[in-house]
Amino acid sequence: MTPPDTKSRMPEPEPNGFFKTLNAMGYMSAKPDIFSQAFVDFARKAPGPCLDVGAAYGVASLAALRNGASVIANDLDERHLEILRDRAPAEHRDRLTLLPGDFPDKIDFPQGSLGAVLICRVMHFFDGPKIERAAEKVRGWLAPGGKLFVVSETPFLGTTRSFFPTYLERVKAGHPWPGLVENVAVHDPKRADILPPLMHFLDEPTLRRVFTKAGFVIERLEMFARPDYAPDIQLDGRESIGLIASKR
């Protein structure tokens, strides 16, 4: 881990309370959204430890720890996990495991060893095959009765208006990944420096197809409003999509 004299620090919040990541992979929200909160609520009774993918500075991990869960916090950037560890109250740290690495390809777990998995605002950085690999791997990692929680961005953002015609044409043509954008700077130049080039705006049919094919039982799948987003990103109450799926 980083020596104390060069310790990374959590950025100051944006006006809407979000925090920039240190590796230009978007932002961490100030508090759990409704699907992340469902993960937090389930985590303490999950049939095994809980994995928080793309944990950043720990908005969901810390809430789950406070709720009594054992949490494995994963992130691409080890600096985020160092900050998360330092933010965790000392009395909860024995239930916190830090796991840096690229999900799903560079981390692994024994089959049936996890009780719950949260993938919050991460899959919209994946291409289609990586989303499919993630679904298959997570189902294998989960114990029977375990649950998966996913939150991603949809095509219905104020900053993607210019992409709407392309998205709708792809849907009409039966494109398997209608929300894939390979140069996000075209649609959101204001945030190009804090986002990777590839963005994958996900919709209900795409997530239903992927996770049903992987063998999950989908319990809840819906778009929801993000009043906490910056005004130019908000659109009509369909900005994010959430999924809860179980392994039977």
C-alpha positions, 0 to 999 in steps of 0.5 A: 500500500502507499506510504503514509507520506504519499497517501492518496486523498479523496477529492472534494465533492462536485456541486451535486455531491458526487466525487471524481474518481482518481483514474478517470472512470467517472464519479462515485455518488454521495449516497447509495441509489435505490438498487445499491441500498437494496444490496446493503439491506440484503448483504447482512443476511446474504449466504456468504461475503459480499462483493462490491465491484468498482467500490471507489471510495466505498459509498456502498461498501461502508454502508454494508459494513455498518449493516453487519455484512462482510465485504470484499471491495474491488476496484481497478485503482488501488488508491481508491481502496486505500481511501476506502480502508481509511474511511472504514471505522476500526471496529468494522475493518475485520469484515473488510477485504480489499481486492484491486483488479480488473473485474471480471477477467483479473479476479476470481472466487471459488464457485458458490462462495459469495452471498451477494454482488453489487456492480454499480455504475461499472458495466456501462464501461464494458463492451458486450462480450465483457458484460456477458463474461461478467454475468457468467462469472458472477453466477458461478461465484454466487452461492444458491440464494445469493443475489446480484445487484446491477446499476448502469446508465441508460441511453436516456440522458440529457448528454446523449440526445445526439445519440438517440437516432442511432440507438433507436435505429439499432433497436429497430434493426435488432442490434445486440448492443444498441447502446454502445458508444465508442467515443463518448467525447462526441456526446459529452465533451464536458466530461471527456477528461473524466470518462473512458472513450467507450461507454455502453448505455444499457436498456431493459431488453439488453440486460434481461437477455444477458442475465437470463441467458446466464441463468439468473432469475430476474426479480426486478429490472427497471429504469429510475430517475437520478435527481442527484445527477447534474442538471445537464445529465438529467432527462426524463426519469429514465437516466439509470437502470437497476437489476436485482437477480438471484441464483436459485 
